């Protein structure tokens, strides 16, 4: 790894979703925007190759199960603007991206509300195998009533209950990935008198019997992968969300328009980790940002104005409605939303925006849309590579974040700008690596690769490892959950008796 100043390397992720526009609704209308091709495999493989060329940590993929139908009480605004609808399954893009890269990581959003942990554990273990340990799981509980209706419910469960379910869900998940197979279970012993693939005595049922998942006998249907448990990502900021993140999350995403607002959220996240018995410095916090970068500040500002002009107001208000549950359609274009009665949810949400962006004198629904049009809930940084790098340094210093989750405005232009203009500037300043570190050797339980003379080459035998997602966070060789992480208590270690499962 190249020299990195301030004794820590910044963590850089690209933020994307299997839809058009993502955080910048309506920009599919730009002639140069390619996000309408999100349902083509080459869209994702080309993105992966671009990001690995820029030595980014990885790509983080958002997801939802429903449409944004709160604004105007219907899905039409989201449909016409392409605002996160239609959307494809992010997990199915990963194998293609992994095939054209070696070190790039993949943070994948999946909910604890609509899929059984036994099924999801298999999907993540499969991806961890196929990527050689390059996956992370962004754990969400869901936030759209429109999603709940697709699964037979009228509304989402109450917020606190969704997190109760999520805590038990994680217990089942850890039991499957960490505790149903011992680290020395798979031996591939072909020399024994009776060849043995897996030692049966080193695999067990988990026999989970809980409130929300009454019976999950196990064992896990997949053999252990490099990371066993994917890196756990989380973005909750409520009381229950922070408690969940403190216990489980290794990477936390936050959204705030100013570093001082972000600082409070960073401190809260680290405090939650400490209260869960973990080293708070090991929780990596990334801020959502949308950079617009050009050769000069003037060119970047022109680019910003051009992008803003093409953003969709209806699409932005559709996103706002989905994120907050608030329909702004009944209000007039010039109505000051802060004048609503105390206790009104709209007044509370907009006053939160006003604290983050005090330049706006009158908060109308149009101003709400203007705030979201580019970059969604995160700030937009505009300028040359040097100017944007200066702003990012302020975020690192004043907010205390460990890095950034970069949303795009136009796809793939934003990521091209990051790779070709911003990354070289950050490398010059010593904030990011010049190349990925050399991975650790294959673990001792890796197949022996012994084969007879003249055997067919390839077919998985000559697989070359890159860095796992967890190694990029905690150092080469740290492929498993850290010892101070709650999930590590479930680990069935080689040569030891299995831990008790309550």
matplotlib code that plots the C-alpha trace (Angstrom):
import matplotlib.pyplot as plt

x = [0.0, 1.2, 1.9, -1.2, -1.2, -2.9, -2.4, -5.5, -6.6, -9.9, -12.5, -14.2, -17.4, -19.5, -23.2, -25.5, -28.8, -30.5, -32.6, -32.3, -31.2, -30.9, -30.2, -30.7, -34.2, -34.9, -31.4, -32.0, -33.2, -29.6, -28.2, -25.0, -26.7, -26.6, -28.6, -31.5, -29.2, -29.1, -30.8, -27.8, -24.9, -22.3, -23.6, -22.4, -19.3, -18.1, -18.8, -16.8, -13.8, -13.9, -14.0, -11.3, -9.1, -9.6, -8.7, -12.0, -13.0, -16.1, -19.6, -22.6, -25.9, -29.2, -32.5, -36.2, -39.1, -41.8, -42.5, -42.5, -46.3, -46.8, -46.6, -50.0, -51.1, -50.0, -46.9, -47.3, -44.6, -42.0, -42.9, -42.7, -39.4, -37.9, -37.4, -36.1, -38.8, -38.4, -35.6, -33.8, -32.4, -28.9, -27.6, -27.9, -25.4, -22.6, -21.2, -20.8, -18.9, -16.8, -15.8, -14.1, -12.4, -10.2, -10.3, -13.4, -16.0, -19.8, -22.1, -25.5, -28.8, -31.1, -34.0, -34.8, -38.5, -39.4, -36.9, -36.2, -32.7, -32.0, -32.6, -30.7, -27.7, -27.3, -27.4, -24.7, -22.5, -22.8, -21.7, -18.9, -17.6, -17.9, -16.3, -13.6, -14.8, -15.7, -19.3, -21.0, -24.6, -26.4, -29.0, -32.3, -35.7, -37.6, -39.4, -42.1, -45.7, -45.9, -43.4, -45.3, -48.4, -46.6, -46.1, -49.6, -49.5, -51.4, -48.5, -44.9, -44.6, -43.9, -40.3, -39.3, -40.8, -38.9, -35.7, -36.8, -37.2, -33.9, -32.0, -33.4, -32.8, -29.1, -28.8, -30.2, -27.8, -24.7, -25.7, -25.8, -22.7, -20.5, -21.7, -23.2, -19.9, -16.6, -13.6, -12.1, -15.2, -14.3, -11.2, -11.5, -9.5, -9.0, -6.2, -8.2, -9.4, -12.9, -12.5, -14.1, -15.4, -16.8, -16.3, -19.8, -18.9, -17.8, -21.2, -24.3, -27.9, -28.5, -32.0, -33.0, -36.4, -37.3, -40.3, -40.2, -38.5, -40.0, -37.9, -34.7, -33.0, -30.0, -27.3, -26.3, -26.6, -23.3, -19.9, -17.9, -16.7, -13.7, -15.5, -18.2, -20.3, -20.3, -19.2, -22.2, -23.3, -26.0, -27.6, -30.0, -30.0, -33.0, -32.6, -33.3, -31.3, -28.2, -28.5, -28.6, -25.7, -23.6, -24.1, -23.8, -22.5, -18.9, -19.6, -22.2, -23.5, -24.8, -26.4, -26.0, -25.6, -23.1, -20.0, -21.2, -24.5, -22.6, -20.3, -23.2, -24.2, -20.7, -20.3, -23.6, -22.6, -19.3, -20.9, -23.4, -20.5, -18.7, -21.9, -22.1, -18.6, -16.7, -13.8, -15.6, -12.7, -13.3, -16.7, -16.1, -18.5, -19.0, -20.8, -23.1, -21.8, -22.4, -19.4, -19.5, -15.9, -14.4, -11.0, -11.8, -14.3, -16.1, -16.6, -17.8, -20.4, -21.7, -22.0, -23.9, -26.3, -26.9, -27.6, -29.9, -31.9, -32.6, -33.6, -37.2, -39.2, -41.9, -39.3, -37.6, -40.9, -41.7, -38.4, -39.1, -42.5, -41.0, -38.2, -40.5, -44.0, -45.1, -47.1, -46.4, -48.9, -51.7, -49.5, -49.1, -45.9, -45.2, -46.5, -43.9, -43.9, -42.3, -45.5, -47.5, -48.7, -46.3, -46.1, -46.8, -44.5, -43.9, -42.8, -40.4, -38.9, -38.5, -37.0, -34.4, -33.6, -33.5, -30.9, -28.7, -29.1, -29.7, -29.2, -32.8, -35.1, -38.4, -38.9, -41.6, -42.1, -40.2, -37.2, -37.5, -37.4, -34.4, -32.5, -33.1, -32.8, -29.1, -27.5, -30.7, -30.2, -26.5, -24.6, -23.3, -19.6, -18.8, -15.4, -12.1, -10.4, -8.4, -11.4, -13.4, -10.4, -10.2, -13.9, -13.5, -10.5, -12.9, -15.4, -12.8, -11.5, -14.8, -17.2, -14.8, -15.9, -13.6, -14.5, -17.3, -20.1, -20.2, -23.6, -23.8, -25.6, -25.2, -24.1, -21.3, -19.9, -19.7, -17.6, -15.4, -14.7, -13.9, -11.5, -9.8, -9.7, -10.4, -8.5, -5.2, -5.5, -6.3, -3.4, -1.1, -2.2, -1.7, -5.3, -6.0, -3.8, -2.0, -2.8, -4.6, -2.5, -1.2, -3.7, -2.9, -2.1, -5.0, -6.3, -5.2, -8.7, -8.4, -8.5, -5.0, -5.0, -3.2, -4.0, -2.6, -0.4, -2.3, -5.4, -7.6, -6.5, -8.8, -12.4, -11.9, -8.6, -6.4, -8.4, -6.4, -7.4, -7.7, -8.4, -11.6, -14.0, -13.1, -9.3, -9.7, -11.3, -9.1, -5.9, -4.6, -5.5, -8.5, -11.1, -13.4, -15.5, -13.3, -13.2, -15.1, -18.0, -21.1, -21.2, -17.8, -19.2, -21.0, -17.8, -17.0, -13.2, -11.0, -10.2, -12.6, -16.0, -18.9, -20.1, -23.4, -26.4, -29.1]
y = [0.0, 3.5, 6.0, 7.2, 10.4, 10.9, 7.2, 6.0, 5.3, 6.7, 4.2, 4.9, 3.2, 3.9, 4.0, 2.5, 0.7, -1.5, 1.3, 4.6, 7.8, 6.4, 9.4, 11.9, 11.4, 12.2, 12.4, 9.4, 12.2, 13.3, 12.0, 10.9, 9.0, 5.2, 4.3, 3.1, 0.2, -1.0, -4.3, -5.2, -7.3, -5.2, -2.1, -3.8, -5.4, -2.2, -0.3, -3.0, -2.7, 1.1, 1.1, -1.5, 0.6, 3.5, 1.2, 2.0, -0.2, -1.4, -0.7, -0.5, -1.5, -0.1, -1.9, -1.7, -4.1, -1.6, 1.6, 5.2, 5.8, 8.2, 11.4, 12.1, 8.7, 6.8, 5.4, 7.7, 10.3, 7.6, 5.7, 8.8, 10.0, 6.5, 7.2, 3.8, 2.0, -0.3, -1.9, -5.3, -7.7, -6.5, -9.9, -11.2, -8.7, -9.7, -12.8, -10.9, -8.1, -10.5, -12.3, -9.3, -8.1, -9.5, -7.0, -5.0, -5.5, -5.6, -4.3, -5.7, -4.5, -7.2, -7.0, -9.0, -8.5, -10.5, -13.4, -16.3, -16.3, -19.8, -18.8, -15.5, -17.2, -19.5, -16.7, -14.7, -17.8, -18.6, -15.1, -15.2, -18.4, -17.1, -13.8, -15.2, -13.3, -9.9, -9.4, -7.4, -7.3, -4.0, -5.1, -3.2, -3.8, -2.0, 1.3, 1.2, 0.1, -0.6, -3.4, -4.8, -5.0, -7.2, -9.8, -9.8, -7.1, -3.8, -1.8, -2.2, -3.6, -0.9, 0.4, -1.1, -4.5, -4.6, -4.3, -7.0, -9.3, -8.2, -9.1, -12.6, -12.9, -12.1, -14.8, -17.4, -16.1, -16.3, -19.7, -20.9, -19.2, -19.4, -22.2, -25.1, -26.0, -26.2, -24.5, -27.9, -29.7, -29.8, -31.9, -33.2, -36.2, -38.5, -40.6, -42.1, -45.7, -44.3, -40.8, -38.0, -34.7, -33.4, -34.8, -35.4, -35.0, -31.4, -30.4, -29.9, -28.7, -25.3, -26.2, -22.5, -22.1, -18.4, -16.1, -14.8, -17.9, -20.8, -23.6, -23.4, -26.8, -26.3, -27.1, -24.4, -25.8, -24.2, -25.2, -22.3, -19.5, -17.3, -14.7, -17.1, -14.1, -11.2, -7.8, -6.3, -2.8, -0.7, 2.7, 3.1, 6.3, 5.9, 4.6, 1.0, 1.4, 2.7, -0.1, -2.6, -1.0, -0.9, -4.6, -5.8, -3.2, -3.1, -0.3, 2.4, 4.8, 8.2, 11.0, 14.6, 17.9, 19.4, 18.0, 19.2, 17.4, 14.3, 14.5, 14.0, 10.8, 9.5, 10.0, 8.3, 5.3, 4.9, 5.3, 2.5, 0.2, 0.9, 0.2, -3.1, -4.0, -3.3, -1.0, 2.0, 2.8, -0.5, 0.7, 2.4, 5.3, 6.5, 9.7, 9.9, 12.5, 13.3, 14.9, 16.9, 17.2, 18.9, 20.3, 23.7, 25.0, 27.0, 24.0, 22.0, 24.7, 24.8, 21.0, 21.3, 23.8, 21.6, 18.6, 20.5, 21.7, 18.2, 16.8, 15.8, 17.7, 15.1, 12.3, 14.1, 14.5, 10.9, 9.9, 12.2, 10.6, 7.2, 8.1, 10.0, 8.7, 12.3, 13.4, 17.0, 17.1, 18.9, 21.9, 24.9, 25.7, 28.8, 27.5, 27.8, 24.3, 25.5, 27.4, 24.2, 23.4, 22.0, 18.2, 18.0, 15.4, 17.6, 20.6, 18.4, 16.9, 20.2, 21.9, 19.1, 20.1, 23.8, 23.1, 21.4, 24.1, 27.5, 29.4, 28.6, 31.4, 29.8, 26.0, 25.1, 21.7, 23.0, 23.7, 20.2, 18.9, 21.1, 19.7, 16.1, 16.5, 16.0, 13.5, 12.7, 13.0, 13.7, 17.0, 17.8, 18.8, 20.9, 21.8, 20.8, 17.7, 19.9, 21.8, 18.6, 17.0, 20.1, 19.7, 16.0, 16.7, 19.0, 16.2, 13.8, 16.3, 17.9, 15.0, 12.2, 9.9, 7.1, 7.7, 8.2, 6.6, 8.4, 8.7, 9.5, 12.2, 11.1, 7.5, 6.6, 10.1, 10.7, 7.5, 8.3, 11.7, 10.1, 7.6, 9.8, 13.2, 12.8, 9.5, 10.7, 13.9, 11.9, 9.5, 12.5, 13.7, 10.2, 9.6, 6.5, 3.6, 3.5, -0.2, -2.9, -4.7, -8.2, -10.7, -13.2, -16.8, -19.2, -20.6, -24.0, -25.4, -24.4, -27.4, -28.9, -28.5, -31.9, -33.4, -36.2, -35.5, -34.5, -33.4, -30.6, -27.2, -24.6, -25.2, -23.5, -25.2, -22.4, -19.6, -16.6, -14.7, -11.0, -9.0, -9.8, -7.1, -7.5, -7.4, -4.0, -2.8, -4.4, -5.5, -8.4, -11.8, -10.5, -12.4, -13.4, -11.3, -9.6, -11.1, -8.2, -8.6, -10.2, -12.6, -14.1, -15.7, -18.2, -19.4, -23.1, -23.2, -25.9, -28.6, -27.2, -28.1, -26.1, -23.1, -23.4, -22.0, -20.4]
z = [0.0, -0.8, 1.9, 3.7, 5.9, 9.2, 10.0, 8.3, 4.8, 3.6, 2.6, -0.7, -1.9, -5.0, -4.3, -6.9, -7.3, -9.9, -11.3, -13.2, -11.4, -7.9, -5.7, -8.5, -9.9, -13.6, -14.9, -17.1, -19.5, -20.1, -23.4, -21.7, -18.8, -19.1, -16.0, -18.2, -19.0, -15.4, -16.5, -18.7, -17.3, -19.1, -17.2, -14.0, -15.2, -16.8, -13.6, -11.6, -13.9, -13.6, -9.8, -9.5, -11.8, -9.4, -6.4, -4.7, -1.7, -3.4, -4.7, -2.3, -3.8, -2.4, -2.7, -2.0, -2.3, -3.1, -5.0, -3.8, -3.8, -0.9, -3.0, -4.6, -3.1, -6.2, -8.0, -11.1, -10.1, -9.4, -12.6, -14.9, -13.4, -13.0, -9.3, -8.0, -10.0, -11.8, -9.8, -10.2, -7.6, -6.6, -5.5, -9.0, -10.4, -8.1, -9.7, -13.0, -11.4, -9.3, -12.5, -13.9, -10.7, -8.0, -5.1, -5.4, -2.6, -2.9, -0.2, -0.8, 0.7, 1.9, 4.4, 7.5, 7.0, 3.9, 3.5, 5.9, 7.4, 6.3, 2.6, 2.9, 4.6, 1.7, -0.8, 1.0, 1.7, -2.0, -3.0, -0.4, -2.0, -5.6, -4.8, -2.5, 0.5, -1.1, 0.1, 2.8, 3.9, 4.4, 6.9, 6.6, 8.1, 5.3, 5.3, 2.6, 3.3, -0.4, 0.1, 3.1, 1.0, -1.5, 1.2, 2.5, 5.2, 5.2, 6.6, 7.8, 11.3, 13.9, 13.8, 17.2, 16.4, 13.1, 15.0, 17.5, 14.5, 13.1, 16.3, 16.3, 12.6, 13.1, 15.8, 13.4, 10.7, 12.9, 14.2, 10.6, 9.2, 12.3, 14.4, 12.4, 10.7, 12.6, 11.0, 10.5, 9.2, 5.5, 4.8, 1.2, 2.3, -0.7, 0.8, 3.6, 3.1, 2.9, 1.3, 3.4, 2.1, 5.4, 8.9, 10.1, 13.7, 13.0, 11.6, 13.8, 13.8, 15.4, 16.6, 16.9, 18.6, 18.9, 19.0, 15.4, 13.9, 15.9, 14.3, 12.3, 12.8, 10.5, 9.7, 7.2, 3.7, 2.6, 3.7, 5.4, 3.1, 3.5, 5.7, 7.0, 7.9, 5.3, 6.6, 8.3, 7.0, 8.5, 8.1, 11.0, 13.0, 15.3, 18.9, 17.9, 14.7, 16.6, 19.2, 16.4, 14.6, 17.8, 18.3, 14.7, 12.2, 11.0, 8.5, 9.1, 6.4, 7.4, 5.5, 6.6, 4.7, 7.0, 8.8, 12.2, 11.8, 10.7, 13.7, 16.1, 14.2, 14.1, 17.8, 18.4, 16.3, 18.1, 21.5, 20.6, 19.6, 22.9, 24.9, 23.0, 24.3, 21.1, 20.3, 18.9, 16.5, 14.6, 13.4, 10.1, 9.4, 5.8, 4.7, 1.7, -0.8, -4.5, -6.1, -9.3, -10.5, -13.6, -14.6, -13.0, -10.4, -13.1, -15.3, -12.4, -11.5, -15.0, -14.9, -11.6, -13.1, -16.2, -14.0, -11.7, -14.6, -15.7, -12.3, -11.6, -9.0, -9.0, -8.7, -5.8, -4.0, -4.6, -3.0, 0.0, 0.4, 0.5, 2.8, 5.3, 4.7, 4.1, 1.1, 0.2, -2.8, -0.8, -0.1, -2.4, -4.3, -2.2, 1.2, 4.0, 5.5, 8.8, 9.6, 10.1, 13.7, 16.2, 16.2, 12.5, 11.0, 7.9, 10.0, 12.0, 8.8, 7.1, 10.2, 10.1, 6.5, 7.5, 10.2, 7.7, 5.0, 6.7, 3.4, 2.3, 3.6, 2.8, 2.9, 0.4, -1.2, -4.2, -1.9, -0.5, -4.1, -4.9, -1.9, -3.1, -6.9, -6.9, -4.4, -2.5, 1.3, 1.0, 0.1, -3.4, -3.5, -6.6, -8.0, -9.4, -8.0, -5.7, -4.5, -3.8, -2.1, 0.2, 1.1, 1.7, 4.1, 6.0, 6.3, 7.6, 10.1, 11.3, 11.0, 12.0, 9.3, 7.9, 4.3, 1.8, -0.1, -3.4, -5.1, -8.8, -10.6, -14.2, -14.7, -15.2, -15.5, -11.8, -11.3, -14.2, -12.7, -9.3, -10.9, -13.4, -11.5, -7.8, -6.9, -8.3, -6.2, -3.1, -3.9, -4.2, -0.8, 0.7, 1.7, -0.4, -1.5, -4.8, -5.1, -3.2, -0.6, -1.3, 0.1, 2.7, 1.6, 1.2, 4.5, 5.7, 4.8, 1.2, -1.2, -1.7, -5.5, -5.9, -9.2, -11.4, -14.4, -17.5, -15.6, -17.1, -15.8, -14.3, -13.3, -10.0, -9.0, -9.9, -8.2, -7.2, -4.0, -3.7, -0.5, 1.3, 2.3, 6.0, 5.3, 3.6, 6.8, 9.5, 7.8, 5.8, 7.4, 9.3, 7.3, 10.2, 12.6, 15.1, 18.6, 20.2, 17.7, 19.1, 16.1, 16.9, 20.1, 17.8, 16.1, 16.2, 16.2, 14.8, 17.3, 19.9, 21.2, 19.7, 21.6, 23.4, 21.5, 23.7]

ax = plt.figure().add_subplot(projection="3d")
ax.plot(x, y, z, "-o")
ax.set_aspect("equal")
plt.show()
